[in-house]
C-alpha cells in the first residue's frame, strides 16, 4: 500500500484556475509563466492576464504544491507531488471527511446502497488492509 506522499501540500483545497495550472504543469513536467499563459490562451474563448498566472503560481508555491526554480532570469515551476500522489491525498481527504461526518447508520445505509462491483472493491480493500496490518505487526 503506498503511503501518503511527503512532502504534502499545506493546503489541499484548490480553486479552478489553480487546478488547471497544476494540470498544465503536470503535463509539461515543469513550466514557465509564459508556457502556462500560452496554453491557457490557446483556447480562443479564454482571457487571462499574464500577471494572474504569476499570482496563481506563487499561491500554489505557498500552498506547497509547487517549487520555483530560477535559472538566470527565467523562473520555472515544477510540482512537488505527482498527479497520482495528489489523487491519493484527495481520496484520503474525502474519506476522512466522510468518516468524520458520518455515524454508523449513515455508513451502513451507504454500504447497503452499493452495487456488487463496489462491494467487491471494498472487500478487496479490507483484505489489503488486513495484510498490511499483519505485515506491520510482524515487523514490530
C-alpha positions in Angstrom: 0.0 0.0 0.0 1.5 3.3 -1.0 1.8 5.7 1.9 0.7 9.3 1.8 3.2 11.4 -0.1 5.8 13.5 1.6 6.1 16.4 1.3 2.4 17.1 1.5 0.9 20.4 0.4 0.0 22.6 3.4 -3.4 23.4 1.8 -5.2 20.7 -0.2 -8.1 22.9 -1.4 -7.5 24.4 -4.9 -9.6 26.8 -6.9 -10.5 26.0 -10.6 -7.6 28.1 -12.0 -5.1 26.7 -9.6 -6.2 23.2 -10.6 -6.0 24.0 -14.3 -2.5 25.4 -13.9 -1.4 22.4 -11.8 -2.6 20.1 -14.6 -0.7 22.0 -17.2 2.5 21.8 -15.1 2.0 18.0 -14.6 1.6 17.7 -18.3 4.8 19.6 -19.1 6.9 18.4 -16.1 7.9 22.0 -15.4 6.8 25.3 -16.9 7.4 29.0 -17.1 4.7 31.6 -16.7 4.8 32.2 -20.5 4.3 28.5 -21.3 1.3 28.2 -19.0 -0.2 31.5 -20.2 0.2 30.4 -23.8 -1.5 27.1 -23.1 -4.5 28.8 -21.4 -4.8 31.4 -24.2 -4.7 28.6 -26.8 -8.4 28.5 -26.2 -9.8 31.5 -28.1 -12.7 31.9 -25.6 -10.3 32.4 -22.7 -8.8 35.7 -21.4 -6.3 35.7 -18.6 -3.7 38.3 -17.6 -0.1 37.2 -17.6 0.2 38.6 -14.0 -2.7 36.4 -12.9 -0.8 33.3 -13.9 2.2 34.5 -11.8 -0.1 35.2 -8.9 -1.6 31.7 -9.1 1.8 30.1 -9.4 3.0 32.0 -6.3 -0.1 30.9 -4.4 0.4 27.2 -5.4 4.0 27.5 -4.2 2.9 28.9 -0.8 0.3 26.1 -0.5 3.1 23.6 -1.0 2.1 22.2 -4.4 5.0 23.7 -6.5 8.6 24.7 -6.2 10.0 27.6 -8.1 13.4 27.4 -9.7 15.3 30.4 -11.1 17.7 29.9 -13.9 19.4 33.1 -15.0 16.5 35.5 -15.4 13.8 32.9 -16.0 11.6 31.3 -13.4 10.1 27.9 -13.8 7.8 25.9 -11.6 7.6 22.2 -11.1 5.3 20.1 -8.9 6.4 18.8 -5.5 4.0 15.8 -5.8 2.8 13.8 -8.8 -0.7 13.7 -10.2 -1.1 10.2 -8.7 0.1 11.4 -5.3 -2.4 14.2 -5.5 -5.2 11.7 -6.2 -4.1 9.7 -3.2 -4.2 12.8 -1.0 -7.6 13.8 -2.4 -9.1 10.4 -1.8 -7.7 10.3 1.7 -9.2 13.7 2.4 -12.6 12.7 1.1 -12.6 9.5 3.1 -11.7 11.3 6.3 -14.4 13.9 5.8 -16.9 11.2 5.1 -16.0 9.2 8.2 -15.9 12.4 10.4 -19.4 13.4 9.3 -20.9 10.0 9.4 -22.5 7.9 12.1 -22.7 4.1 11.8 -26.3 4.3 10.5 -25.3 6.6 7.6 -22.2 4.4 6.8 -24.4 1.3 6.9 -27.0 2.9 4.6 -24.3 3.9 2.2 -22.8 0.5 2.2 -26.2 -1.1 1.6 -26.8 1.0 -1.5 -23.5 -0.1 -3.2 -23.6 -2.3 -6.3 -21.9 -5.7 -6.5 -18.7 -4.3 -8.1 -18.3 -1.7 -5.4 -18.8 -4.3 -2.6 -16.1 -6.4 -4.3 -13.8 -3.4 -4.3 -14.5 -2.7 -0.6 -13.8 -6.3 0.2 -10.5 -6.2 -1.7 -9.5 -3.0 0.2 -10.4 -4.7 3.5 -8.2 -7.7 2.7 -5.4 -5.4 1.6 -5.6 -3.5 4.9 -5.5 -6.7 6.9 -2.4 -7.9 5.0 -0.7 -4.5 5.6 -1.5 -4.6 9.3 -0.3 -8.2 9.6 3.0 -7.2 7.9 3.4 -4.2 10.2 2.8 -6.4 13.3 5.4 -8.9 12.1 8.0 -6.1 11.7 7.4 -4.9 15.3 
